[in-house]
Amino acid sequence: KAVEAFGSVDIAFLNAGVFSSEAKPIWETDSKVWTKNYEVNVFGVHHGLKCVLKQMVEQGKGGSVIVNSSAVGLRAQENLQGHSGYTSSKFAITGLVGYVAAEAAKHNIRVNAVAPGVIETDM
């Protein structure tokens, strides 16, 4: 729809995120909690990257993709102990963005992540 409306996709901001957690150590965490974090935080970003990068590559004029991650995807934080599903999903985003940035660079497409700290939301 963006291409129909604007003619091309030159920039995208991917903001998939959920904080599904039980505040328990990993050995007590239900796998469903991990699954929900990964389905939204990792696979949501994967799907967004796949769609927008396909379009940008086809356009052949480069572009920029920004992924919203989290500071916990850079360094484990004491205040999030017991939230291994969320934290590890944000580490996965860091790795995914680094890999995809190298892959997309040959098409003059920049892929970066921002990693904000704690933001008070209803999430």
N, C-alpha and C positions, 0 to 999 in steps of 0.2 A: 504493500500500500504506500510505503514511503516513496518508492520509485515512481509510482503512478502520480503521486501528489507533487513531488519535488523534482523529478527527473533523474535523481541519482542519490546514492548514499555516500557521503563524504566523511561523516563522523558518527560514531555511535557510543552511547554510554550504557553499559550493561550493569544493571543494579539488582541482580537476583540475590535474595537473602532471606534466611529464616534462622531463628535461634531456637532450635528444638532441643531441649535438654532436661535432664533429671537431677542435675547436681549430685552425681554419684561417681565413685571411682569406676574406671573402665571395666573392671571385673564384675561390677554390679549393674552396668548399663544395659538396658534392653536394646537389642539390635535394631528395633524399629526406630529408635531415636536416631541412631547413626544413619539409617536409610533415609529418613526424612531430611536430615541435614545435607546429605550428599545429593539426593534427588533435586533439591532446590539450589543449593549453593554451588555445587560442582556441575551437575548435569544441566542445570538451567543456564549457567554461563557457557558451557560447552555448546549447547544448542544455539544460543545467541551468537557466539563466535562463528560457528559453522555457517549460519545464515548470512550474517553481515559480511564475513570475509569472502564468501562465494560471490556475493554481489560486487564487492569492491574489486576483486580480482577480475571479474568479467568486465567491469567498467574500464579497467586498465589505467586509472589515473591516480592510484594511491589512496590514502585516507588515514584515519586515525580511529582507534578503538580504545576506550577507557573502561576498565573493569573496576567496579567498586568491590574491594576486598575488606580487609580488617587488619589492624595492627597485630592481632593475635596470629595472623598468617605469616608474620615475620619473626616473632619471638613469643614463646609460651609465656603467659602472664599468670602471676600468682592469684589474682582475683578471679580467674576463670578455672581454677582447679575443679575437677569434677565435670567439666564440660568438654570431654575429649572428642565427641562427635562434631561439635561446632568448630572447635579449634583446629582439628585435623582437616576439616573441609576447607577452612581458610588457608591452611598451608598448601592444600592441593591446588587452590586457585593461584597462589604464588608460583608454584611450579608450572602449572598450565600456561599462565600468562608468559612466563619466561621462555618456555618452549615455543609457543605460538608466535611470540615476537620475532624470534629468529627465523621461523618458517615464513612469516608474512613480509619480512624486511625486503626480500628479493622482489617483491611487488610494490615497493615503496609505501607499505602500510605499516604504521606504527601501532603497536599494541602495548599498553601500559596499564598498571593497576594503581589505584590510590588505596591507601591503607589507613583510614581514620581510626581514632581511638574510640572509646565508649561514647555512644550517642544515645541519649534517653529517648526511646520511642516505645510505642505499644507492642512492638515486635516481641 
